[in-house]
Amino acid sequence: MNKTVKELANEFGVSKQTTHYHYNKLTTSKQQRDSHGYIIITDSTEKIIRDRVTNKKRQEMTSLSVAVMSC
């Protein structure tokens, strides 16, 4: 089922800007818009963005743990 940027951002717990950033990093063949120009996020696109967002969150948490441990 297609989702909006806002729906995806809420689901992932990130900002719409973060979702847009990862969407814009996709190849143009994976970027889709409806007849009004709104971004359409398909299931396959959602999976790619989800992987990128969770990897980024994981990296941030690892960096934070290292910083806390070194104090």
Jmol script that loads the backbone (N, CA, C; Angstrom):
load data "model"
ATOM      1  N   MET A   1       0.842  -1.184   0.000  1.00  0.00           N
ATOM      2  CA  MET A   1       0.000   0.000   0.000  1.00  0.00           C
ATOM      3  C   MET A   1       0.885   1.245   0.000  1.00  0.00           C
ATOM      4  N   ASN A   2       0.569   2.186  -0.832  1.00  0.00           N
ATOM      5  CA  ASN A   2       1.358   3.410  -0.922  1.00  0.00           C
ATOM      6  C   ASN A   2       1.154   4.286   0.303  1.00  0.00           C
ATOM      7  N   LYS A   3       2.214   5.004   0.685  1.00  0.00           N
ATOM      8  CA  LYS A   3       2.163   5.883   1.845  1.00  0.00           C
ATOM      9  C   LYS A   3       2.690   7.251   1.465  1.00  0.00           C
ATOM     10  N   THR A   4       2.378   8.216   2.318  1.00  0.00           N
ATOM     11  CA  THR A   4       2.915   9.561   2.139  1.00  0.00           C
ATOM     12  C   THR A   4       4.191   9.694   2.949  1.00  0.00           C
ATOM     13  N   VAL A   5       4.925  10.764   2.689  1.00  0.00           N
ATOM     14  CA  VAL A   5       6.148  11.038   3.448  1.00  0.00           C
ATOM     15  C   VAL A   5       5.807  11.195   4.927  1.00  0.00           C
ATOM     16  N   LYS A   6       4.726  11.900   5.212  1.00  0.00           N
ATOM     17  CA  LYS A   6       4.322  12.135   6.600  1.00  0.00           C
ATOM     18  C   LYS A   6       3.998  10.821   7.317  1.00  0.00           C
ATOM     19  N   GLU A   7       3.256   9.942   6.655  1.00  0.00           N
ATOM     20  CA  GLU A   7       2.910   8.653   7.253  1.00  0.00           C
ATOM     21  C   GLU A   7       4.163   7.835   7.549  1.00  0.00           C
ATOM     22  N   LEU A   8       5.075   7.821   6.605  1.00  0.00           N
ATOM     23  CA  LEU A   8       6.313   7.060   6.785  1.00  0.00           C
ATOM     24  C   LEU A   8       7.162   7.651   7.899  1.00  0.00           C
ATOM     25  N   ALA A   9       7.278   8.968   7.939  1.00  0.00           N
ATOM     26  CA  ALA A   9       8.053   9.633   8.988  1.00  0.00           C
ATOM     27  C   ALA A   9       7.483   9.305  10.367  1.00  0.00           C
ATOM     28  N   ASN A  10       6.168   9.361  10.496  1.00  0.00           N
ATOM     29  CA  ASN A  10       5.532   9.033  11.778  1.00  0.00           C
ATOM     30  C   ASN A  10       5.787   7.577  12.162  1.00  0.00           C
ATOM     31  N   GLU A  11       5.709   6.700  11.193  1.00  0.00           N
ATOM     32  CA  GLU A  11       5.928   5.271  11.443  1.00  0.00           C
ATOM     33  C   GLU A  11       7.359   5.000  11.910  1.00  0.00           C
ATOM     34  N   PHE A  12       8.334   5.693  11.318  1.00  0.00           N
ATOM     35  CA  PHE A  12       9.740   5.485  11.651  1.00  0.00           C
ATOM     36  C   PHE A  12      10.189   6.301  12.859  1.00  0.00           C
ATOM     37  N   GLY A  13       9.392   7.291  13.252  1.00  0.00           N
ATOM     38  CA  GLY A  13       9.777   8.147  14.371  1.00  0.00           C
ATOM     39  C   GLY A  13      10.862   9.135  13.995  1.00  0.00           C
ATOM     40  N   VAL A  14      10.829   9.601  12.747  1.00  0.00           N
ATOM     41  CA  VAL A  14      11.797  10.598  12.270  1.00  0.00           C
ATOM     42  C   VAL A  14      11.030  11.770  11.655  1.00  0.00           C
ATOM     43  N   SER A  15      11.749  12.819  11.306  1.00  0.00           N
ATOM     44  CA  SER A  15      11.108  13.981  10.698  1.00  0.00           C
ATOM     45  C   SER A  15      10.784  13.722   9.231  1.00  0.00           C
ATOM     46  N   LYS A  16       9.888  14.548   8.699  1.00  0.00           N
ATOM     47  CA  LYS A  16       9.574  14.467   7.274  1.00  0.00           C
ATOM     48  C   LYS A  16      10.826  14.802   6.462  1.00  0.00           C
ATOM     49  N   GLN A  17      11.643  15.717   6.966  1.00  0.00           N
ATOM     50  CA  GLN A  17      12.868  16.096   6.266  1.00  0.00           C
ATOM     51  C   GLN A  17      13.814  14.906   6.133  1.00  0.00           C
ATOM     52  N   THR A  18      13.914  14.109   7.182  1.00  0.00           N
ATOM     53  CA  THR A  18      14.765  12.918   7.130  1.00  0.00           C
ATOM     54  C   THR A  18      14.244  11.940   6.090  1.00  0.00           C
ATOM     55  N   THR A  19      12.938  11.758   6.060  1.00  0.00           N
ATOM     56  CA  THR A  19      12.331  10.865   5.079  1.00  0.00           C
ATOM     57  C   THR A  19      12.568  11.394   3.665  1.00  0.00           C
ATOM     58  N   HIS A  20      12.394  12.701   3.472  1.00  0.00           N
ATOM     59  CA  HIS A  20      12.658  13.322   2.163  1.00  0.00           C
ATOM     60  C   HIS A  20      14.121  13.120   1.759  1.00  0.00           C
ATOM     61  N   TYR A  21      15.020  13.307   2.700  1.00  0.00           N
ATOM     62  CA  TYR A  21      16.453  13.158   2.415  1.00  0.00           C
ATOM     63  C   TYR A  21      16.738  11.765   1.856  1.00  0.00           C
ATOM     64  N   HIS A  22      16.252  10.750   2.527  1.00  0.00           N
ATOM     65  CA  HIS A  22      16.514   9.378   2.081  1.00  0.00           C
ATOM     66  C   HIS A  22      15.769   9.069   0.781  1.00  0.00           C
ATOM     67  N   TYR A  23      14.587   9.635   0.605  1.00  0.00           N
ATOM     68  CA  TYR A  23      13.852   9.464  -0.651  1.00  0.00           C
ATOM     69  C   TYR A  23      14.631  10.069  -1.816  1.00  0.00           C
ATOM     70  N   ASN A  24      15.154  11.272  -1.614  1.00  0.00           N
ATOM     71  CA  ASN A  24      15.894  11.960  -2.679  1.00  0.00           C
ATOM     72  C   ASN A  24      17.201  11.265  -3.032  1.00  0.00           C
ATOM     73  N   LYS A  25      17.725  10.426  -2.139  1.00  0.00           N
ATOM     74  CA  LYS A  25      18.944   9.660  -2.416  1.00  0.00           C
ATOM     75  C   LYS A  25      18.673   8.432  -3.288  1.00  0.00           C
ATOM     76  N   LEU A  26      17.394   8.091  -3.476  1.00  0.00           N
ATOM     77  CA  LEU A  26      17.042   6.947  -4.321  1.00  0.00           C
ATOM     78  C   LEU A  26      17.309   7.281  -5.788  1.00  0.00           C
ATOM     79  N   THR A  27      17.513   6.247  -6.577  1.00  0.00           N
ATOM     80  CA  THR A  27      17.633   6.469  -8.015  1.00  0.00           C
ATOM     81  C   THR A  27      16.298   6.990  -8.539  1.00  0.00           C
ATOM     82  N   THR A  28      16.349   7.761  -9.607  1.00  0.00           N
ATOM     83  CA  THR A  28      15.119   8.356 -10.135  1.00  0.00           C
ATOM     84  C   THR A  28      14.110   7.299 -10.578  1.00  0.00           C
ATOM     85  N   SER A  29      14.578   6.126 -10.931  1.00  0.00           N
ATOM     86  CA  SER A  29      13.649   5.069 -11.341  1.00  0.00           C
ATOM     87  C   SER A  29      12.797   4.579 -10.165  1.00  0.00           C
ATOM     88  N   LYS A  30      13.269   4.775  -8.944  1.00  0.00           N
ATOM     89  CA  LYS A  30      12.516   4.349  -7.760  1.00  0.00           C
ATOM     90  C   LYS A  30      11.660   5.475  -7.189  1.00  0.00           C
ATOM     91  N   GLN A  31      11.874   6.699  -7.644  1.00  0.00           N
ATOM     92  CA  GLN A  31      11.092   7.836  -7.177  1.00  0.00           C
ATOM     93  C   GLN A  31       9.822   7.950  -8.005  1.00  0.00           C
ATOM     94  N   GLN A  32       8.685   8.021  -7.329  1.00  0.00           N
ATOM     95  CA  GLN A  32       7.399   8.118  -8.029  1.00  0.00           C
ATOM     96  C   GLN A  32       6.570   9.244  -7.433  1.00  0.00           C
ATOM     97  N   ARG A  33       5.779   9.877  -8.290  1.00  0.00           N
ATOM     98  CA  ARG A  33       4.863  10.933  -7.858  1.00  0.00           C
ATOM     99  C   ARG A  33       3.503  10.693  -8.494  1.00  0.00           C
ATOM    100  N   ASP A  34       2.466  11.169  -7.812  1.00  0.00           N
ATOM    101  CA  ASP A  34       1.125  11.030  -8.386  1.00  0.00           C
ATOM    102  C   ASP A  34       0.852  12.172  -9.357  1.00  0.00           C
ATOM    103  N   SER A  35      -0.356  12.244  -9.872  1.00  0.00           N
ATOM    104  CA  SER A  35      -0.690  13.247 -10.887  1.00  0.00           C
ATOM    105  C   SER A  35      -0.664  14.676 -10.344  1.00  0.00           C
ATOM    106  N   HIS A  36      -0.669  14.818  -9.018  1.00  0.00           N
ATOM    107  CA  HIS A  36      -0.608  16.142  -8.399  1.00  0.00           C
ATOM    108  C   HIS A  36       0.818  16.519  -7.994  1.00  0.00           C
ATOM    109  N   GLY A  37       1.758  15.616  -8.219  1.00  0.00           N
ATOM    110  CA  GLY A  37       3.149  15.878  -7.882  1.00  0.00           C
ATOM    111  C   GLY A  37       3.551  15.422  -6.492  1.00  0.00           C
ATOM    112  N   TYR A  38       2.634  14.781  -5.761  1.00  0.00           N
ATOM    113  CA  TYR A  38       2.951  14.298  -4.418  1.00  0.00           C
ATOM    114  C   TYR A  38       3.778  13.017  -4.514  1.00  0.00           C
ATOM    115  N   ILE A  39       4.697  12.869  -3.590  1.00  0.00           N
ATOM    116  CA  ILE A  39       5.542  11.676  -3.550  1.00  0.00           C
ATOM    117  C   ILE A  39       4.694  10.462  -3.180  1.00  0.00           C
ATOM    118  N   ILE A  40       4.915   9.387  -3.918  1.00  0.00           N
ATOM    119  CA  ILE A  40       4.278   8.107  -3.624  1.00  0.00           C
ATOM    120  C   ILE A  40       5.374   7.162  -3.139  1.00  0.00           C
ATOM    121  N   ILE A  41       5.183   6.617  -1.967  1.00  0.00           N
ATOM    122  CA  ILE A  41       6.161   5.670  -1.438  1.00  0.00           C
ATOM    123  C   ILE A  41       5.544   4.280  -1.499  1.00  0.00           C
ATOM    124  N   THR A  42       6.087   3.471  -2.392  1.00  0.00           N
ATOM    125  CA  THR A  42       5.600   2.103  -2.575  1.00  0.00           C
ATOM    126  C   THR A  42       6.206   1.198  -1.508  1.00  0.00           C
ATOM    127  N   ASP A  43       5.750  -0.039  -1.449  1.00  0.00           N
ATOM    128  CA  ASP A  43       6.277  -0.984  -0.475  1.00  0.00           C
ATOM    129  C   ASP A  43       7.777  -1.203  -0.648  1.00  0.00           C
ATOM    130  N   SER A  44       8.232  -1.325  -1.891  1.00  0.00           N
ATOM    131  CA  SER A  44       9.668  -1.562  -2.115  1.00  0.00           C
ATOM    132  C   SER A  44      10.495  -0.332  -1.748  1.00  0.00           C
ATOM    133  N   THR A  45       9.973   0.861  -2.045  1.00  0.00           N
ATOM    134  CA  THR A  45      10.665   2.092  -1.678  1.00  0.00           C
ATOM    135  C   THR A  45      10.695   2.239  -0.165  1.00  0.00           C
ATOM    136  N   GLU A  46       9.596   1.885   0.488  1.00  0.00           N
ATOM    137  CA  GLU A  46       9.531   1.955   1.950  1.00  0.00           C
ATOM    138  C   GLU A  46      10.602   1.081   2.585  1.00  0.00           C
ATOM    139  N   LYS A  47      10.786  -0.114   2.046  1.00  0.00           N
ATOM    140  CA  LYS A  47      11.793  -1.027   2.604  1.00  0.00           C
ATOM    141  C   LYS A  47      13.191  -0.419   2.500  1.00  0.00           C
ATOM    142  N   ILE A  48      13.507   0.180   1.375  1.00  0.00           N
ATOM    143  CA  ILE A  48      14.825   0.799   1.189  1.00  0.00           C
ATOM    144  C   ILE A  48      15.021   1.935   2.184  1.00  0.00           C
ATOM    145  N   ILE A  49      14.024   2.801   2.293  1.00  0.00           N
ATOM    146  CA  ILE A  49      14.133   3.935   3.212  1.00  0.00           C
ATOM    147  C   ILE A  49      14.206   3.437   4.658  1.00  0.00           C
ATOM    148  N   ARG A  50      13.398   2.421   4.992  1.00  0.00           N
ATOM    149  CA  ARG A  50      13.418   1.860   6.348  1.00  0.00           C
ATOM    150  C   ARG A  50      14.822   1.347   6.698  1.00  0.00           C
ATOM    151  N   ASP A  51      15.436   0.627   5.771  1.00  0.00           N
ATOM    152  CA  ASP A  51      16.786   0.102   6.014  1.00  0.00           C
ATOM    153  C   ASP A  51      17.777   1.239   6.254  1.00  0.00           C
ATOM    154  N   ARG A  52      17.674   2.301   5.466  1.00  0.00           N
ATOM    155  CA  ARG A  52      18.599   3.427   5.613  1.00  0.00           C
ATOM    156  C   ARG A  52      18.382   4.164   6.927  1.00  0.00           C
ATOM    157  N   VAL A  53      17.130   4.372   7.300  1.00  0.00           N
ATOM    158  CA  VAL A  53      16.826   5.091   8.541  1.00  0.00           C
ATOM    159  C   VAL A  53      17.268   4.274   9.747  1.00  0.00           C
ATOM    160  N   THR A  54      16.987   2.972   9.753  1.00  0.00           N
ATOM    161  CA  THR A  54      17.365   2.157  10.904  1.00  0.00           C
ATOM    162  C   THR A  54      18.880   2.014  10.998  1.00  0.00           C
ATOM    163  N   ASN A  55      19.567   1.929   9.869  1.00  0.00           N
ATOM    164  CA  ASN A  55      21.032   1.874   9.904  1.00  0.00           C
ATOM    165  C   ASN A  55      21.612   3.159  10.470  1.00  0.00           C
ATOM    166  N   LYS A  56      21.048   4.295  10.083  1.00  0.00           N
ATOM    167  CA  LYS A  56      21.523   5.585  10.581  1.00  0.00           C
ATOM    168  C   LYS A  56      21.273   5.702  12.080  1.00  0.00           C
ATOM    169  N   LYS A  57      20.086   5.291  12.529  1.00  0.00           N
ATOM    170  CA  LYS A  57      19.778   5.334  13.964  1.00  0.00           C
ATOM    171  C   LYS A  57      20.742   4.432  14.744  1.00  0.00           C
ATOM    172  N   ARG A  58      21.015   3.248  14.189  1.00  0.00           N
ATOM    173  CA  ARG A  58      21.920   2.302  14.846  1.00  0.00           C
ATOM    174  C   ARG A  58      23.313   2.905  14.975  1.00  0.00           C
ATOM    175  N   GLN A  59      23.787   3.570  13.907  1.00  0.00           N
ATOM    176  CA  GLN A  59      25.101   4.204  13.931  1.00  0.00           C
ATOM    177  C   GLN A  59      25.149   5.320  14.964  1.00  0.00           C
ATOM    178  N   GLU A  60      24.083   6.110  15.056  1.00  0.00           N
ATOM    179  CA  GLU A  60      24.038   7.201  16.027  1.00  0.00           C
ATOM    180  C   GLU A  60      24.057   6.662  17.448  1.00  0.00           C
ATOM    181  N   MET A  61      23.330   5.577  17.698  1.00  0.00           N
ATOM    182  CA  MET A  61      23.298   4.983  19.038  1.00  0.00           C
ATOM    183  C   MET A  61      24.660   4.410  19.408  1.00  0.00           C
ATOM    184  N   THR A  62      25.344   3.807  18.442  1.00  0.00           N
ATOM    185  CA  THR A  62      26.675   3.269  18.693  1.00  0.00           C
ATOM    186  C   THR A  62      27.648   4.390  19.024  1.00  0.00           C
ATOM    187  N   SER A  63      27.577   5.474  18.275  1.00  0.00           N
ATOM    188  CA  SER A  63      28.454   6.622  18.523  1.00  0.00           C
ATOM    189  C   SER A  63      28.183   7.212  19.900  1.00  0.00           C
ATOM    190  N   LEU A  64      26.916   7.290  20.278  1.00  0.00           N
ATOM    191  CA  LEU A  64      26.544   7.836  21.572  1.00  0.00           C
ATOM    192  C   LEU A  64      27.056   6.937  22.696  1.00  0.00           C
ATOM    193  N   SER A  65      26.945   5.611  22.525  1.00  0.00           N
ATOM    194  CA  SER A  65      27.431   4.688  23.551  1.00  0.00           C
ATOM    195  C   SER A  65      28.929   4.826  23.741  1.00  0.00           C
ATOM    196  N   VAL A  66      29.666   4.947  22.644  1.00  0.00           N
ATOM    197  CA  VAL A  66      31.124   5.085  22.714  1.00  0.00           C
ATOM    198  C   VAL A  66      31.472   6.398  23.432  1.00  0.00           C
ATOM    199  N   ALA A  67      30.762   7.463  23.118  1.00  0.00           N
ATOM    200  CA  ALA A  67      31.031   8.754  23.740  1.00  0.00           C
ATOM    201  C   ALA A  67      30.756   8.708  25.236  1.00  0.00           C
ATOM    202  N   VAL A  68      29.685   8.044  25.647  1.00  0.00           N
ATOM    203  CA  VAL A  68      29.352   7.936  27.070  1.00  0.00           C
ATOM    204  C   VAL A  68      30.370   7.078  27.794  1.00  0.00           C
ATOM    205  N   MET A  69      30.800   6.005  27.160  1.00  0.00           N
ATOM    206  CA  MET A  69      31.767   5.093  27.801  1.00  0.00           C
ATOM    207  C   MET A  69      33.120   5.747  27.956  1.00  0.00           C
ATOM    208  N   SER A  70      33.460   6.679  27.096  1.00  0.00           N
ATOM    209  CA  SER A  70      34.786   7.294  27.178  1.00  0.00           C
ATOM    210  C   SER A  70      34.832   8.442  28.196  1.00  0.00           C
ATOM    211  N   CYS A  71      33.679   8.791  28.760  1.00  0.00           N
ATOM    212  CA  CYS A  71      33.660   9.874  29.767  1.00  0.00           C
ATOM    213  C   CYS A  71      34.101   9.411  31.117  1.00  0.00           C
TER     214      CYS A  71
END
end "model"
wireframe off; spacefill off
backbone 0.3
color backbone group
